Amino acid sequence: EVVSVNGNVYRKRDNKAIEKGDKIFAGQTLLSGSNGFAHLLLPNHRHTRIAPNTKFRINYLFTLTDGSLKADFSVDNGRIIHTIKQKLGINEDFQTRTPVSITGIRGTEFRVKMSGDDINLIETLSGKVAVNANGKSLTLNSGQGSRIVEGKTPEKPKALPDPPVHPELQTIYKKLPVSFHTQNHETAKRFRLRLCTDPEGHNTFYENTAAAEEKFVIAALIDGTYHAYLTAIDEQGFESKPSTPFSVKLRTIPSPPII
């Protein structure tokens, strides 16, 4: 089920834009545009978040009579984030295919990224991930990532960057654009900022990256409180766990006076 969607996200089969509450079935492919975000709720309380410029397909998705889930997905390009809060059962499968690897899990949160046509990045945020490519299997623990190049075995696990600290923000921003610098980070070459309209981080409203020496500038926002997540990206493209969420408050229209 689609629990939130912003921007241009549509089904490939009929080129129909998806909406909150829509059902996505096995065999269907979702495409997101440059400003498209979607959050899917899967059976047994599993979640998948689709980032912009992503092609995501549900190859199969069903439950057995004992309630076990069998799921298989494909990511041809772009980024997705799977979140599985509870460890999978003995009969359960949950795997994601890219053109260069197959990734399976046993209860975790991880990212799958296609960097170009032949490079795949897997980043484990919690739990463990098993990656298979070119006949070689690799296990990634929490806080580790691996690069897989087409035709080659997965590279050795690499530690993800440390999460960044919160930037210094105004208590309330009263005019646009909203801008701020990130704090110094030892290994970050870029930062990624994601703004959500809900405290759970499901409804992504805005996302952008900025170089470590640059500042984030957000020109178009509606008045309100946004829940922000910040990640650090190193020179090899590996991305940290997100910072703990922090609030960005915008109020360009003054409150009415109280008499």
C-alpha positions in Angstrom: 0.0 0.0 0.0 1.2 3.5 -0.8 1.2 5.4 2.5 2.7 8.6 1.2 3.7 10.1 -2.2 5.1 13.4 -3.2 6.1 14.6 -6.7 6.0 12.5 -9.8 5.8 8.7 -9.1 3.9 6.5 -11.5 3.2 2.9 -12.6 5.1 2.0 -15.8 2.3 -0.2 -17.1 -0.3 2.5 -17.5 1.8 5.7 -16.8 -0.7 6.5 -14.1 0.5 8.6 -11.2 0.1 6.7 -7.9 -1.7 8.2 -4.9 -1.9 7.6 -1.2 -3.9 4.5 -0.5 -3.2 2.8 -3.9 -2.3 -0.9 -3.9 0.9 -2.0 -5.8 0.9 -5.6 -6.9 3.5 -8.2 -8.0 4.7 -7.6 -11.5 4.2 -3.8 -11.4 7.0 -1.3 -11.8 7.2 2.1 -10.2 9.2 5.0 -11.7 10.0 8.2 -9.7 10.9 11.5 -11.3 13.6 13.9 -10.2 11.2 15.2 -7.5 9.4 12.0 -6.8 9.2 10.2 -3.4 7.1 7.3 -2.3 6.7 5.2 0.9 5.3 1.7 0.6 3.9 -0.4 3.4 4.5 -4.1 2.8 2.9 -7.1 4.6 4.1 -7.8 8.2 4.9 -4.2 8.8 7.9 -3.9 6.4 8.6 -0.6 4.7 10.2 0.5 1.4 11.1 4.1 0.7 11.7 5.1 -3.0 14.0 8.0 -3.7 13.9 10.2 -6.9 15.0 8.9 -10.3 14.4 5.3 -9.3 13.0 2.3 -11.2 11.6 -0.2 -8.7 9.8 -3.5 -9.5 7.9 -6.0 -7.3 8.9 -9.4 -8.9 6.8 -11.4 -6.4 5.1 -10.8 -3.1 2.9 -13.3 -1.2 2.4 -14.9 2.2 2.2 -18.6 3.0 -0.5 -20.2 5.1 1.7 -19.8 8.2 2.0 -16.1 7.6 5.5 -16.1 6.3 6.4 -13.5 3.7 8.1 -14.3 0.3 9.2 -11.1 -1.4 11.5 -10.3 -4.3 12.2 -6.9 -5.8 14.3 -5.3 -8.5 16.1 -1.9 -8.6 17.4 -1.0 -12.1 18.5 2.5 -11.2 18.2 4.9 -8.3 17.9 4.3 -4.6 15.6 2.5 -2.2 15.7 2.0 1.6 14.1 -1.2 3.1 13.1 -1.2 6.8 12.3 -4.5 8.4 11.8 -4.1 12.2 11.4 -7.7 13.1 13.7 -10.6 12.2 12.4 -12.7 9.3 11.1 -16.2 10.1 12.7 -19.4 9.0 10.4 -19.7 5.9 10.6 -16.0 4.9 12.6 -14.5 2.0 13.2 -10.8 1.4 15.6 -10.1 -1.4 16.4 -7.2 -3.8 18.0 -7.7 -7.2 20.0 -5.1 -9.1 21.7 -5.7 -12.5 24.9 -6.7 -10.6 23.9 -8.2 -7.3 21.3 -10.0 -5.1 20.8 -8.7 -1.6 18.9 -10.7 1.2 18.3 -9.9 4.8 17.1 -11.3 8.1 15.6 -8.3 9.8 17.4 -5.0 9.2 17.4 -1.6 7.5 19.6 -1.1 4.5 20.0 0.9 1.3 20.4 -0.3 -2.3 21.9 2.2 -4.8 22.7 1.9 -8.4 25.6 4.3 -9.2 25.7 4.3 -13.0 24.8 1.2 -15.1 27.3 -1.2 -13.6 28.0 -0.2 -10.0 25.9 -1.1 -7.0 26.3 0.2 -3.4 24.8 -1.7 -0.5 24.8 0.1 2.9 23.6 -1.7 6.1 22.1 0.7 8.7 21.1 -2.0 11.2 21.2 -5.8 11.4 23.0 -7.8 8.8 22.8 -8.0 5.0 23.9 -10.9 2.7 25.1 -9.8 -0.7 25.7 -12.2 -3.6 27.5 -11.2 -6.9 29.5 -13.1 -9.4 29.4 -16.3 -7.4 30.7 -14.7 -4.2 28.7 -14.1 -1.0 29.5 -11.3 1.5 27.9 -10.4 4.9 27.6 -6.7 5.8 27.1 -5.9 9.5 25.5 -2.7 10.8 27.4 0.4 9.8 29.2 -1.3 6.8 28.9 -1.0 3.1 30.2 -2.6 -0.1 30.6 -1.6 -3.7 29.8 -4.2 -6.4 31.0 -3.7 -9.9 29.3 -5.8 -12.7 31.3 -8.9 -13.4 33.4 -8.7 -10.2 33.0 -10.0 -6.7 31.8 -7.7 -3.9 34.5 -5.4 -2.4 35.5 -6.0 1.2 33.2 -4.3 3.8 33.9 -0.7 4.4 32.9 1.3 7.5 30.2 3.9 6.7 30.9 7.5 7.7 29.9 8.7 11.1 26.4 10.4 11.2 26.7 14.2 11.1 25.8 16.4 14.0 22.9 18.7 13.8 23.5 22.0 12.0 23.0 25.3 13.7 19.5 26.5 12.9 17.3 29.5 13.7 14.5 28.8 16.2 12.0 29.9 13.6 12.7 31.0 10.0 10.5 33.9 9.1 11.5 34.3 5.4 12.6 32.3 2.4 15.0 31.0 1.4 15.9 28.8 4.4 19.7 28.4 4.5 22.2 26.9 6.9 25.7 25.4 7.0 26.5 21.9 8.1 28.9 21.2 10.9 32.5 20.1 10.2 32.8 16.4 9.5 36.0 14.4 9.2 35.2 12.3 6.1 32.2 13.9 4.5 32.6 15.3 1.0 28.8 15.9 0.6 25.7 15.9 2.8 22.2 14.8 2.0 19.2 16.6 3.6 15.8 15.0 3.7 12.7 16.9 5.0 9.5 15.0 6.1 6.1 16.3 7.1 5.7 13.5 9.7 7.8 12.6 12.8 8.1 9.0 11.6 9.9 10.1 8.5 7.5 8.4 6.0 6.3 11.4 4.0 9.3 12.8 2.3 8.7 16.4 1.1 12.1 17.5 0.0 15.6 16.1 -0.6 18.9 17.6 -1.8 22.6 17.3 -1.4 25.3 19.9 -0.9 29.1 19.8 -0.8 30.7 19.9 2.6 31.9 23.5 2.1 28.5 24.7 0.7 25.3 25.5 2.6 21.8 24.2 2.0 19.5 26.7 0.5 15.8 25.8 0.4 13.8 28.3 -1.7 10.3 26.8 -1.8 8.7 25.6 1.4 5.2 26.0 2.9 4.9 27.4 6.4 5.1 24.6 9.0 7.4 22.3 11.0 9.5 19.8 9.1 11.3 16.8 10.5 14.8 16.8 9.0 17.4 14.0 8.5 21.0 14.6 7.6 23.5 12.0 6.2 27.2 12.3 5.4 28.6 11.0 2.1 32.3 10.2 1.7 34.5 10.5 -1.4 33.7 6.9 -2.4 30.0 7.5 -2.3 29.2 5.6 0.9 26.6 7.3 3.1 26.2 7.4 6.8 23.3 6.5 9.0 21.0 9.5 9.3 21.3 11.9 12.1 18.6 11.9 14.8 15.8 13.9 13.4 15.7 17.7 14.1 13.1 20.3 13.4 13.1 23.1 10.8 10.3 25.6 11.5 9.1 28.1 8.9 6.6 30.9 9.5 6.6 33.6 6.9 3.1 34.7 7.6 2.9 36.4 11.0 0.4 35.1 13.6 -2.6 37.3 14.0 -2.4 39.6 17.0 -4.2 38.7 20.2 -6.3 41.4 21.8 
